[in-house]
């Protein structure tokens, strides 16, 4: 099933992993010969790698090291009474690997599709909200879009070149990686559209049907996402509990390891036994910053706001780039009865830290009324993925293994599936 370089190219592999097969896997050929595995970085990627390897190979001892005092990395959930808000990822798009992980962890009863009323997404253009859909791409114009795709398929293009409509392209990239489209690699964000990496061995329509039949819990309807009761912290907690119960796993927090070589020396293993899941290995990664706010209102005070997923705001005169309708989206309760919760994303490129400016903008975009909840949940750093990034990643060769958000994919489905692909080498 595996080629010598670890990439799976048959139909079964594509059904299992989908478009993640397009992304390079920076894993050594010798990793499977390891007697011990050292994973540096206890975010979701590190946790998933540890869980998958330790479960499949009880004869291998897995060491997981995290410099922070807690596990989970950027995945965390803020709670205050009946208010519940994720600080980073709040839901997952359909992918069998995530469904499998939920099932394997015994979380099926806590995993639900998003509410049907929350499918709608909007973009703010020239002061007016417009509903986003696949048809929105046609605002670019068929000829321009075809030309953009042709340019992007030559490799190394930006998202703005792929989608030559600045507002639509910026809204998309700001919502995913907190950067404008001219600064984001199209191959990284949309490898299927740019034809980056391996190509599927069968027709896309047939492959999609086969993938849809592979979901172990429920087959998602078009446009839906899914989430866990209590937020994504539920997933981190379940992984941690599983790992703590395994005899062949040792975990340590509050310990920083400077490099893969230091990890190899510390645990007396070869470099090919080190899985680096911490940031900072691929080039000199720059990053952008944003602040996250949880804002709650009485339902009557935001009655004019339709139920939906949220609004993307490419207009740089507004201090935030996105409004997510947290309590509209999730099956589980995220706000006290009679209230609605919104998550506000404020890029530091357009906001100077003055919270009064956020409050003023909320009066224009959500409600004139004062919110019943206004909480600054903290800052997030997001790596930059400039044009040509994925081409550079594909050329990387290490004596150790390199995984995670800052390597070849930023989504939660990517890191979950990547752990499965690595595990398949054992």
N, C-alpha and C positions, 0 to 999 in steps of 0.2 A: 504493500500500500504506500509506503514511503520511498521516495527517491533517496539516493545517497546524501543529497544536500538537505534532506528533511522536508522538502516541499512536496505536498501531495497534489497530484494532478489528475486523478481519476474522478469519475462522476460522484462516487461515494464521498470523497473529500469535499467536493464543492457543495454537495447537499448538506454536509455537516457544518461547513464553515462559511458558505456563501462568498460574498465579495471580499471577506477578510483574506481569502486566498491570494488576492492581488497584492497584499502588503508583505514586504520582506520580513523574514523571521531571522533575527540576529542571534542565532544559537549555534554553538560549535558542534562539530560532528562527534566529538568525544564526550559530550555531556552525559550521555546514557551509560557510560562506563564508570561513573562516579560512585564511590562508596559512601560519600557524604556530599550534601549539597548545602551551600551557604547562600542565602538570599539576603541581600542588603536592600532595605526599604520595605517597610511594613504597611504600605498603602494597599489599595484594592488589588493591584497587579501582583505585588509580593505575596499577599494573603492567598490569592487564587492559585498562584504557582506552587506555593507550599502545600496547599490543600490537595491539589490534583496529583502532585508527585508523591507526597507522603501516603495518600490513599492507594495509589496504584502500586507503589513499591515500598511495602513495610520493611524491607530489608535495607533501605537507604535512610540514614538519619538526616533530617532536614533542620538546619539552623536558620532562624529568621531574626534579623537584627534591624531595629528601628531607632533612629536618633531622637524622635519625639517621645514624650512620656506616655503616649497612647498610640494604638494602631488605627489604621484607616486612611491616613493621609488626608487628602482633600475631601474625602467622603465623611460628612458629619451632619447631624440633624440637631437643630436648636429646638428646645421645647420650653414653654412657659405656660403652665396650666393646660388649657385645651388648645393653645396655639402650637402648631407644629410646622417647622419650615426647614427644608434642606438648604445647606450653604452652597452646595455645588450641584451635582447631578440629582435631579428629583424624580426621574423616571427613565425608562429604557424603551428605545424603539425595538420593534420585533427582531429577535435573532435567536435561533435555536440554542446557542451556547448559554445565553442567559437563562432561558427557560430550563435548560438541563441543570444549571447550577442551583436554581431555586428548588427544583424537584429533589436534587441530591441532598440539599441541606434541610429538607423537611419543612420548607416554607410555603408550600403550595397553597395552604389555606389562608395565607397572609398576602398572596400575590394576586392582583386584580387588574383588569383592563381599565383604562381611564373612562371617565363618564362620557357618554355619547354627546352630551350637551357641550362638552369642552373641546370639540374637534376644531372649531374655527380659530384661525390665526389671522392677525392683521399686520399691516405695515403702515406707518404714518408717513404720508407723502404730501408735501405742500400744505401741512396743517390738517389734512383729512385722513381718516382711517380707511384703508382698502383691504378687503379680504384677500388673503394669500391662498393660492392653490397652484397646482401644476400649470394651470392656464396662465398664471402670472408671468411665466417665462415668455409667453407670446407677446407680452408688452415690449419685450426686447426687439421683437420683429424676427420673422422666420429666417430671413437672409442673414441678419446680424448674428443670430444665434448659431446658425450653421457655420458661419465663418469663424465664430469664437470657438466652437467645438473643434473645427479643423486645426486652428492654431494651437489649441491646448493639447491636442493629440500628438503634437510634435515633441511635447515634453517640456517641463520646467516653466510653464506659464503660470500667471497669477489668476486668481478667481475673477478679477476684473476683466482679464482678457477672455476668459471662458464665457462669462456672462456680461456682455458689454452694455449693462444698464447699471450705472453706479449705485443708485439708491437700493435696488433690489439686491445687488451683489454685496454691498456694504451691510445691509440689514442681516443677511445670512451669515456673513463671517463675524460680525460683531456679536451675534447671538450664540455662536459656537466657540470662537477663540478670542473674542474681545479685541479684534483688530480689523482695519479696513481692508477691503478686497484686493487692493493693489499690493498689499504686503503679505498676502496669504497664498501658499502654493496650491494650485488647483489639483495636482496629483494627490496631495495629502488629503484634501477635503472631499474630493469627488473622484476617486480612482476609477469607478465604473464608467463615468461619463468621459473621462480623458483616456480610457483604455490603458491605464498604467498597470504594469505587472502582468501576471499570467491572465490568460483569457479562458472563460469557461469552455469545457469540452463539448457542451451541448447547447442548443438554442436557449436563449434567456427565458423565454416563455415556459418551456418545458422544465427548465431548472427551477424556476419560481414555484411551479406546481408541486414538484418533488420536495422542495424546501418547506412549503406550507404544510405538507403532510407529515413533517418530521417533528413538529412541536409537541412536547410531551404533556403540556398542561392544557392549553387552549390555543386554537389558531386565531391570531389577531385579525380583526377586521381592518380593512384599509383605513389608514389615517389614525389608528389608535396607538397609544403607548401603554405601558403598564408600570405599576409601582407597588411598593410594599407598604403594608400597614405600619404606621409609626415612622415612615421615612427610610432613606437608604442606610441609616445607621443600623437598622434591623439586619441588613445583609452583613455588614462588618461584624456585628456582635455574634451572628450565627457562625461565621467563618472562624472567629477567634475561639468560640466555644468548642467547635469541632477540633481545631488544632490543639487546644489545651487537653483534649481527651486522648490524643494520639501519643503512644509511647515513643514513637520515632520522630517526634518534633520537639525542638527546644526554641523558645522565643525570649527575646530580651529587648526591652525598650530603654530609652534614655542613653543609648550608646551610639556614638558617631564613628563611622569607619570612612576614612578619607579616600580610599581607592580600592579597586578590585585586588590589587597586589597585597595591600594591607590585610584584606579579608582572607586571602589565600594563606598568607603567612600566619595569621592569628589562629586559624583552624587547621593548619597543616594539610591543605588540600591543593591540588593543581588549579591553575586559573580556569580551566574548563569546567570546574566544579562550582564556580562562583556565578550566580545570577544577579546582575546589578539591576535593581528595580527602583533605584533612587534617581533623582534628576541629575542632569549635567554631564552626561557622557557623550552625547552627539554634538560635537562642535562647541562653540562658545555661545550657548543659548541665551539670547536676549529674552525678555519677558515683558508683558504688559500687566498692569494692575487694575483692579476694580474693587469697589466696595459693594456689599450686599446688604439690603435693608428688608426687613419684614414689616409690612404696613397693613393694619387691619382697620376695617370700617364696619359700621352697622349696615346691614343690607339695604335699609331704606335710604341711606346716604349715598349709595353707589348704584341705585336702581337703574340709572341711565347707562351703566356699563353692561353690555351684553355678556352672557356667560360664554367662556371660551378658554383657549390655551394661553393666549397672551398677545402682546403687541410689540413688534420690533420698531425701533426708532433710529433711523440713520441720520436724522437731523442733528448736527453737532451743537446747535444752539440749546438743545434740551440736555440737562445734566445727566440723564440716564438713557441707556441704549435699549432697554427692554423692560416690560412689565409682564410678569408671569402670574397667572390667576391660580394660585396654589390651591385654594379651597374649592375652586370650580373643577379642577382637573382630577383629583385623586378620589378613589373609591372610599378610602378611610377619611375620617374627620380630621381637618387641619385647622379649624377655627371653631370657637364656641357657637352654639346655636344662635341664629339670627345675625351672624357676622360673616364677612368674607375676608380672606387673606390674600395679599398680593406680595410678590417678591420683586424688588427693584434692583436692577443692575446698573451701577454708576461707574463707568470707566474713568480712571484718573486723568485720561487725556482730555476730558471735557468737564471735569468736576474738581474744584479746588479744595474740597474738604469742608466747606461751609454747609452744614446740614440745613440751614434755613433756605438755601437754594433748592434743595430737594423738596422740602415742604411746599415752597412756592410753586414749583413745577407740578407737584401732585394736585394742587388745587385746580390747575388747568386741565390735567390729563385724566384725573380720577374723580375728585369731588371737592367742592368748595368747603365742605364740612371738615372739621378736625378729625383726624384718625383716632380711633380708640387704642390703637397700638402703633408705635413708631420705634423700631428697634434697629440699630446699626449692628449687624451680625459680624462684621469684621471685613478684612481684606482677603483677596485671592490673587495669587500670581499665576499667570497663564503663559506658557512658553510661546515664542514666536516661531512661525513656520513659513519662512520667506519663499518666494518662487524658486524652484529648483531644489527645495529641501528633500523631497522624496528621492530624487535622482541621486543626491549625495548619500542619503541613508543606504540606498541599494548598493553603494560601492564600499560601505564600511566593512571592515574585517577586524575582528577582535579575537584574542585568545580566551576571553571570557564571554558570558552571555549577557545580552542587554535587552531589557524589556520595559514596558510601561508607557505612561502618557506621553512622555517626551521623546519617544522613539518613532514609531510608525503609525500611530493612531491615537486620537484624543478621546474617543468615545468610551463609555462604560462597556458597551458590547465588544469593543476591540480588546480591552485588557482581559476580559473574561474569556473570550475566544482564544486569544493569544496563549493563555495558560493551558488551554486544552491542546493546542497545536504543539506546544513544548512537551507536554506530558506524553503525547503520542510518540515521541522519540525514545521513550524509556521502555 
